[in-house]
Amino acid sequence: MDRKVVFITGASRGIGAACVRKFSDNGWNVAGFYKQTRIENTETVKYYQCDVADASSVQKAFDQAFADFGRIDCLVNNAGIFGYKKYPNVDEKMIDEMIGINEKGVYWCTKSVLAKMESGSIISVSSTVAQVGGTDPMYSATKAAILGFTKSLAKVMAPKIRVNAVAPGATDTDMMKNYDADRKEFLINATLLKKIAQPEDVANGIYFLASEEAGHITGACLDINGGYVLR
Ligand SMILES: NC(=O)c1ccc[n+]([C@@H]2O[C@H](COP(=O)([O-])OP(=O)(O)OC[C@H]3O[C@@H](n4cnc5c(N)ncnc54)[C@H](OP(=O)(O)O)[C@@H]3O)[C@@H](O)[C@H]2O)c1
């Protein structure tokens, strides 16, 4: 049987890069999308540049990936940014950037694959802050939008395509690089398992949702937070 193909946005670093390794290790071909961190192709992983906030850039990159691989079985909507200037200390440009990447990026990438997907699944990366609030209301709002989109798209695309989300808690990636020691200690203490997630913890959950083992799961959000929301 031909190898399955996954499209992963934000594939160059952090959770996306861990997803590339996980799918690759399990025999999938991978189309990875990045904005500026260029990575060398391998035999089974090809990288494409695009800005997920720009519909035409997404369409062009996704069309090229589809032409190269000839099929798509899974989309992982992972690309995202966290604002270091937080609401209400933001201007219209910052709000547009946050919504453009975190929210509209999910809509554009999903739209670009739907016409090409015969079956399979779509998994989008939300966050615990969509469930219990966080330090940046704008970021949390974009992550909450993903949950509503996921549940509604699951209804629209059933039974052809399964649509799910993951909600990670604090995860050790570049996104946390500006957190000071006190903030990290707070997050560890507020997590039942007393640790911050590694990108692989999140990639494992995403891969599970893409796999046959999750064949009866759609419209769901898998919490990957070490028990943070139970505190
Ligand atoms: N880390 C956490 O604590 C945490 C917790 C919950 C949810 N999340 C979510 O998990 C996802 C991945 O986060 P991460 O921690 O792995 O972040 P990260 O290490 O900062 O990586 C972000 C990724 O998104 C890509 N990206 C950013 N803007 C883009 C754009 N306009 N177009 C295309 N790609 C773009 C980056 O590409 P370049 O390398 O080319 O810039 C990079 O691959 C995000 O949606 C984030 O909101 C993270």
The ligand as an SDF file (V2000), in Angstrom:
LIG
                    3D

 48 52  0  0  0  0  0  0  0  0999 V2000
    4.5160   25.8440   23.4790 N   0  0  0  0  0  0  0  0  0  0  0  0
    3.4250   25.8860   24.2230 C   0  0  0  0  0  0  0  0  0  0  0  0
    3.4830   26.0420   25.4670 O   0  0  0  0  0  0  0  0  0  0  0  0
    2.0690   25.7150   23.5800 C   0  0  0  0  0  0  0  0  0  0  0  0
    0.9700   25.4180   24.4020 C   0  0  0  0  0  0  0  0  0  0  0  0
   -0.2810   25.2700   23.8220 C   0  0  0  0  0  0  0  0  0  0  0  0
   -0.4450   25.3960   22.4560 C   0  0  0  0  0  0  0  0  0  0  0  0
    0.6390   25.7000   21.6800 N   0  0  0  0  0  0  0  0  0  0  0  0
    0.4080   25.8310   20.2370 C   0  0  0  0  0  0  0  0  0  0  0  0
    1.1850   24.8470   19.5670 O   0  0  0  0  0  0  0  0  0  0  0  0
    1.5030   25.2910   18.2500 C   0  0  0  0  0  0  0  0  0  0  0  0
    3.0000   25.1330   18.0100 C   0  0  0  0  0  0  0  0  0  0  0  0
    3.6670   25.9250   18.9770 O   0  0  0  0  0  0  0  0  0  0  0  0
    5.2070   25.7440   19.3490 P   0  0  0  0  0  0  0  0  0  0  0  0
    5.3030   25.9360   20.8130 O   0  0  0  0  0  0  0  0  0  0  0  0
    5.7710   24.5330   18.7150 O   0  0  0  0  0  0  0  0  0  0  0  0
    5.7770   27.0820   18.6520 O   0  0  0  0  0  0  0  0  0  0  0  0
    7.1980   27.4690   18.0490 P   0  0  0  0  0  0  0  0  0  0  0  0
    8.2600   26.5570   18.5360 O   0  0  0  0  0  0  0  0  0  0  0  0
    7.3060   28.9300   18.2760 O   0  0  0  0  0  0  0  0  0  0  0  0
    6.9900   27.1810   16.4700 O   0  0  0  0  0  0  0  0  0  0  0  0
    6.0450   27.9170   15.7460 C   0  0  0  0  0  0  0  0  0  0  0  0
    5.9530   27.3280   14.3560 C   0  0  0  0  0  0  0  0  0  0  0  0
    4.9520   28.0640   13.6250 O   0  0  0  0  0  0  0  0  0  0  0  0
    5.5130   28.5340   12.4050 C   0  0  0  0  0  0  0  0  0  0  0  0
    4.8730   29.8080   12.0340 N   0  0  0  0  0  0  0  0  0  0  0  0
    4.7500   30.9320   12.7890 C   0  0  0  0  0  0  0  0  0  0  0  0
    4.1160   31.9000   12.0830 N   0  0  0  0  0  0  0  0  0  0  0  0
    3.8440   31.3640   10.8580 C   0  0  0  0  0  0  0  0  0  0  0  0
    3.2210   31.8610    9.6820 C   0  0  0  0  0  0  0  0  0  0  0  0
    2.7270   33.1120    9.6080 N   0  0  0  0  0  0  0  0  0  0  0  0
    3.1010   31.0280    8.6140 N   0  0  0  0  0  0  0  0  0  0  0  0
    3.6010   29.7760    8.6640 C   0  0  0  0  0  0  0  0  0  0  0  0
    4.1950   29.2470    9.7380 N   0  0  0  0  0  0  0  0  0  0  0  0
    4.3190   30.0320   10.8210 C   0  0  0  0  0  0  0  0  0  0  0  0
    6.9930   28.7090   12.6900 C   0  0  0  0  0  0  0  0  0  0  0  0
    7.7160   28.7070   11.4560 O   0  0  0  0  0  0  0  0  0  0  0  0
    9.2010   29.3980   11.3510 P   0  0  0  0  0  0  0  0  0  0  0  0
   10.1430   28.5230   12.1400 O   0  0  0  0  0  0  0  0  0  0  0  0
    9.5140   29.3750    9.9110 O   0  0  0  0  0  0  0  0  0  0  0  0
    9.0670   30.7630   11.9510 O   0  0  0  0  0  0  0  0  0  0  0  0
    7.2520   27.4690   13.5580 C   0  0  0  0  0  0  0  0  0  0  0  0
    7.4140   26.3270   12.7450 O   0  0  0  0  0  0  0  0  0  0  0  0
    1.0280   26.7540   18.1660 C   0  0  0  0  0  0  0  0  0  0  0  0
   -0.2250   26.7950   17.5040 O   0  0  0  0  0  0  0  0  0  0  0  0
    0.8590   27.1390   19.6300 C   0  0  0  0  0  0  0  0  0  0  0  0
   -0.0870   28.1640   19.7920 O   0  0  0  0  0  0  0  0  0  0  0  0
    1.8900   25.8450   22.2010 C   0  0  0  0  0  0  0  0  0  0  0  0
  1  2  1  0
  2  3  2  0
  2  4  1  0
  4  5  1  0
  4 48  2  0
  5  6  2  0
  6  7  1  0
  7  8  2  0
  8  9  1  0
  8 48  1  0
  9 10  1  0
  9 46  1  0
 10 11  1  0
 11 12  1  0
 11 44  1  0
 12 13  1  0
 13 14  1  0
 14 15  2  0
 14 16  1  0
 14 17  1  0
 17 18  1  0
 18 19  2  0
 18 20  1  0
 18 21  1  0
 21 22  1  0
 22 23  1  0
 23 24  1  0
 23 42  1  0
 24 25  1  0
 25 26  1  0
 25 36  1  0
 26 27  1  0
 26 35  1  0
 27 28  2  0
 28 29  1  0
 29 30  1  0
 29 35  2  0
 30 31  1  0
 30 32  2  0
 32 33  1  0
 33 34  2  0
 34 35  1  0
 36 37  1  0
 36 42  1  0
 37 38  1  0
 38 39  2  0
 38 40  1  0
 38 41  1  0
 42 43  1  0
 44 45  1  0
 44 46  1  0
 46 47  1  0
M  CHG  2   8   1  16  -1
M  END
$$$$
